[in-house]
Amino acid sequence: MAVAEKRILVVDDEPELLEMVGDYFKGRYEVDTALSGAAAVERFAARRPDVVFLDINMPGGNGVDVLKQLRLTDPGVPIVMVTANTDIAITEAFLKAGAFGYIPKPFNLLYMDHLAAVASAQPRRRTA
């Protein structure tokens, strides 16, 4: 019996970044992408991912607010925040809101790969 690929949802307003990450993970994870917080909420609900990489600063939306919405839909999915911001208060806010962790921009794809593996291996209860 074949093992299903783990799913990653990557949310960022930079299409080039989404393409780069998708290419990097291709063949090891099923990668879905979203260019906005609203699109992320829709994709998250439709195709429950195993891990989410969520940008904090996007036009028309705040990543922390999106994080809170995703947590309401399924609190068990690990969400890793992606940020170029070095403000410790923002880091504290998303960790308090339930983020699994964070990765700074520009990010190292090997580190991102490690976070995806660790986060997707976390035992969790899936909701409907």
N, C-alpha and C positions, 0 to 999 in steps of 0.2 A: 504494500500500500504506500503510495507517495505521500510525503509530508507536504502540507500546504505551506506556501511561502508566507513569511510574516509580512504584514503591510505597514508601510510608513507613510504618513501624511506630512508633507513639507509645505509650510505656509510662509511666503515671503512676497513682497511686492516687486522683486527683481526677477524677471523672467529668465535672465541668463544664469542666475544662481540656481533657480529651480531646475533648469536644464542640466547644469553641471552636476548637481546632487543626484538627479535622476539617472544620468549616465553612469555615475560612480557606483550606485547601488544596483544597477540593472543586473538581473540574473541571480541576485542573492536575496533581494526583497522586492515585493510588489510596491512600487512607489506611486503615490497619488500626490498631486500638487494643488495649491490654491494661491491665488494672487491677492486675496483679501480675507479679512476676518469673516465676512458674511459667507463667502464661498467655502471657507474652512469649516464653519458650523454645518453647512449643508452636506459637505463631503463626509465629515465626521459622523453625522447621523445616518447617512446612507450606507457607508462602507466602513464600519467601525475598524479603525487601524489598531495596530499593536503598539505603535509609538507615534508621537507627533513632535515635529520640530517646528516651533512657532516663533516667528519674528515678533519682537516687542513693538517696534515703531513701524506702522504702516499707514498710508493715507486713508483717512476715513475710519480709522479704528485703532484701538489700543490693544496690544497683545495680552495685557493682564485682564482686560474685560472679556476678550475671547477665551482666555484660559478659564475664567469663571463659568462662562457659558458651556464650554466643553465638559467641565467638571460636573455640571448639573445633568448633562446627558449621560455621561458614564464616568464616575469618579475613579475607576480602576485603570484607565488608560494612562500610561506614563507620558507626560508632556515635558519636553525639554525646550526651554526658552532660548532663543537666539538673539544676541544683542551686541551692538557696537557701543552701547552706553556703558560707561564705567561708574555710574552713580550707584553707590552701595544701597541707598534707600530703595531704588527701583529693584535691585536684586532681592532685597528683603521682601518687598511687596509681592513679587511673583512666587517666591519660595513659600511665603505665608499663604498665598492663594492656592497652593497645592502643586506647584511645579515639581517634577522629578529632579530637575537640575537645570543647568544652563551651559551654553557654549558661546564664547565670545566671537565676534566678527572682527577681522576676517578669520574664518575658522580653518582648522586643520582637518581634512577629510578623514584621516586615520583616527583622530580623536572622536569625530562624529560617528564613525563606524563603531568604535568601541562603545560609545554611549548607546547607540542603537541596539547593539548586542546585549548589553547589560540591562537596558530598560525593557526590551522585548522578552527577556528571560524571566522577568519578575512574575511570580505567581499572582494572579488576579482573578476576580470573579467577573465574568462577562454578564452584562445586563442585556435585556431584550433588544 
